[in-house]
């Protein structure tokens, strides 16, 4: 029996009973990438693969207590934060991670599922921007979320995406991975205060897909926990997500789900052991501009 502990990643997010997104997607991804995932529940959903009927957020004290108990017991190598549901919950998370500022923090915010009204959603975005983004190592978000974070109250003219990214980086965020989905392809661009670091182009999935941002954010967290630098972790995490999407499956009557263990189900006739980095399937339209 080996006594070696795999890198531990603590993820905060919603429970998704389908396994398509949320904490379940995080834990599957972390395990696939060689990490041990521990989780803090921010709320739970009543949903299937076609849609969500109900979201119930937990109280901030419960969220903070879950996290602190784990952190006092285990050496966490990276944090990942997904959906917070309420401003008070995000504030509690920000207070916890502030005590561990040497640990990389990946934030992949989800504002599509909150348990309150629209005005509360504005407050949620504001707290993410003010308290969580300044502590973030890599912020993973699509263009619409980045614009909302840069102008959480919605007042005034909508900033350009370049202005929004510059503003978020100026708060202390180290890297931003901006995701832009077009009709035929996805363009992911990595920024730091030095400017654009890389840009990757990927074929867009033809089917509706669950859990893409959670999978990508967790893969980045896993790679950082394994000692990679953020730009390299972002590149490799995208390749992992691409392979997972290429092998996606549809377990129900709604959306498809990435196969986070695609490598364990490879059809290698020789029976060789596979791992996430072993695939010879090169993304047809993935490239980088440095």
ZAMARGU-4260 file (C-alpha; in steps of 0.2 Angstrom, whole numbers, plus 5000, padded with zeros to 4 digits):
<rodrens>
0) 5000/5000/5000 | 5007/5017/4995 | 5006/5031/5008 | 5008/5045/4995 | 4994/5057/4995
5) 4988/5064/4978 | 4987/5083/4977 | 4971/5089/4986 | 4960/5102/4977 | 4946/5110/4987
10) 4931/5115/4976 | 4916/5126/4981 | 4900/5124/4971 | 4882/5118/4969 | 4877/5100/4969
15) 4871/5094/4952 | 4862/5078/4953 | 4865/5074/4935 | 4884/5074/4936 | 4885/5085/4922
20) 4890/5101/4931 | 4894/5108/4948 | 4903/5099/4961 | 4900/5082/4953 | 4909/5088/4937
25) 4923/5095/4947 | 4926/5079/4957 | 4926/5068/4941 | 4938/5080/4933 | 4950/5081/4947
30) 4950/5062/4949 | 4953/5060/4931 | 4968/5072/4932 | 4976/5063/4946 | 4970/5074/4961
35) 4960/5070/4976 | 4945/5082/4976 | 4937/5088/4992 | 4921/5098/4991 | 4911/5112/5000
40) 4893/5113/4995 | 4886/5130/4992 | 4868/5124/4988 | 4859/5110/4979 | 4848/5110/4963
45) 4833/5100/4958 | 4836/5097/4940 | 4839/5084/4925 | 4849/5085/4910 | 4836/5096/4901
50) 4834/5110/4914 | 4834/5116/4932 | 4818/5118/4942 | 4825/5124/4959 | 4840/5130/4967
55) 4842/5131/4986 | 4858/5140/4993 | 4865/5135/5010 | 4868/5148/5023 | 4886/5157/5023
60) 4891/5150/5040 | 4888/5132/5035 | 4899/5135/5019 | 4913/5143/5029 | 4912/5129/5042
65) 4913/5116/5029 | 4929/5124/5022 | 4938/5128/5038 | 4936/5110/5045 | 4943/5103/5029
70) 4958/5115/5028 | 4962/5112/5046 | 4963/5093/5042 | 4971/5092/5025 | 4985/5101/5015
75) 4975/5109/5000 | 4985/5113/4985 | 4972/5123/4975 | 4955/5130/4976 | 4941/5131/4963
80) 4925/5141/4965 | 4910/5139/4954 | 4892/5144/4958 | 4890/5154/4974 | 4871/5156/4973
85) 4871/5172/4985 | 4882/5186/4989 | 4883/5182/5007 | 4890/5164/5002 | 4903/5172/4990
90) 4908/5184/5004 | 4911/5169/5016 | 4921/5160/5003 | 4932/5175/5000 | 4935/5177/5018
95) 4941/5159/5020 | 4952/5159/5005 | 4960/5175/5010 | 4968/5166/5024 | 4977/5154/5012
100) 4983/5167/4999 | 4998/5156/4994 | 4986/5143/4987 | 4981/5145/4969 | 4963/5150/4966
105) 4953/5146/4951 | 4936/5155/4949 | 4923/5150/4936 | 4908/5160/4941 | 4890/5154/4936
110) 4877/5167/4937 | 4864/5157/4928 | 4858/5148/4943 | 4854/5158/4958 | 4840/5156/4971
115) 4834/5174/4972 | 4828/5188/4961 | 4837/5198/4948 | 4842/5212/4960 | 4851/5199/4971
120) 4860/5193/4955 | 4868/5211/4953 | 4873/5210/4971 | 4881/5193/4968 | 4891/5199/4954
125) 4897/5214/4964 | 4903/5203/4978 | 4912/5191/4966 | 4921/5207/4958 | 4925/5215/4974
130) 4930/5201/4985 | 4934/5185/4975 | 4942/5192/4959 | 4956/5201/4967 | 4962/5185/4975
135) 4961/5175/4959 | 4975/5166/4950 | 4965/5161/4935 | 4947/5168/4931 | 4938/5157/4918
140) 4923/5165/4911 | 4914/5169/4894 | 4914/5186/4887 | 4896/5190/4894 | 4901/5186/4912
145) 4917/5196/4911 | 4907/5211/4905 | 4895/5208/4919 | 4909/5207/4932 | 4917/5223/4926
150) 4901/5232/4928 | 4891/5223/4941 | 4878/5236/4944 | 4873/5238/4925 | 4874/5257/4926
155) 4882/5267/4912 | 4888/5261/4895 | 4894/5243/4893 | 4913/5243/4893 | 4922/5235/4879
160) 4929/5217/4882 | 4947/5224/4882 | 4942/5237/4895 | 4933/5225/4906 | 4948/5213/4906
165) 4960/5227/4910 | 4949/5233/4924 | 4948/5215/4932 | 4967/5212/4930 | 4970/5229/4939
170) 4961/5223/4954 | 4974/5209/4957 | 4968/5195/4947 | 4983/5186/4939 | 4976/5178/4923
175) 4960/5179/4914 | 4954/5165/4902 | 4941/5173/4891 | 4929/5161/4882 | 4920/5167/4866
180) 4908/5155/4857 | 4904/5158/4839 | 4893/5149/4827 | 4907/5136/4822 | 4921/5138/4834
185) 4926/5143/4852 | 4940/5156/4854 | 4949/5155/4871 | 4961/5169/4875 | 4972/5170/4890
190) 4977/5187/4897 | 4988/5194/4911 | 4994/5211/4915 | 5007/5209/4901 | 4993/5207/4889
195) 4987/5193/4878 | 4998/5177/4881 | 4989/5165/4870 | 4974/5162/4860 | 4967/5145/4856
200) 4953/5140/4843 | 4942/5125/4845 | 4928/5117/4835 | 4912/5121/4843 | 4902/5105/4849
205) 4887/5102/4838 | 4876/5097/4853 | 4871/5107/4869 | 4884/5102/4882 | 4884/5103/4901
210) 4898/5108/4913 | 4911/5115/4901 | 4917/5129/4912 | 4917/5118/4928 | 4927/5105/4919
215) 4939/5117/4912 | 4941/5127/4928 | 4944/5110/4938 | 4956/5104/4925 | 4966/5120/4927
220) 4965/5118/4946 | 4971/5100/4945 | 4986/5105/4934 | 4991/5119/4946 | 4990/5108/4961
225) 5002/5096/4951 | 5015/5110/4950 | 5012/5118/4933 | 5013/5136/4929 | 4996/5145/4925
230) 4999/5147/4906 | 5004/5129/4904 | 4990/5123/4914 | 4978/5133/4904 | 4984/5125/4888
235) 4984/5107/4894 | 4967/5109/4902 | 4960/5115/4886 | 4967/5100/4877 | 4959/5089/4891
240) 4942/5097/4889 | 4943/5095/4870 | 4945/5076/4871 | 4931/5075/4884 | 4919/5084/4873
245) 4925/5074/4858 | 4920/5059/4868 | 4904/5066/4875 | 4888/5056/4879 | 4870/5059/4881
250) 4864/5050/4897 | 4846/5057/4897 | 4834/5067/4886 | 4843/5084/4887 | 4861/5090/4886
255) 4876/5080/4882 | 4890/5078/4895 | 4909/5078/4892 | 4917/5061/4896 | 4930/5066/4909
260) 4937/5048/4909 | 4938/5047/4890 | 4956/5040/4892 | 4950/5025/4903 | 4938/5020/4889
265) 4950/5021/4875 | 4948/5007/4862 | 4967/5002/4862 | 4967/4985/4854 | 4984/4981/4863
270) 4977/4985/4880 | 4990/4998/4885 | 4986/5009/4900 | 4980/5026/4895 | 4980/5042/4904
275) 4973/5060/4900 | 4989/5065/4891 | 4991/5050/4880 | 4979/5053/4866 | 4986/5055/4849
280) 4970/5064/4843 | 4976/5081/4839 | 4963/5095/4839 | 4959/5100/4821 | 4957/5118/4824
285) 4967/5121/4841 | 4981/5133/4839 | 4990/5146/4849 | 4996/5163/4846 | 5009/5169/4858
</rodrens>
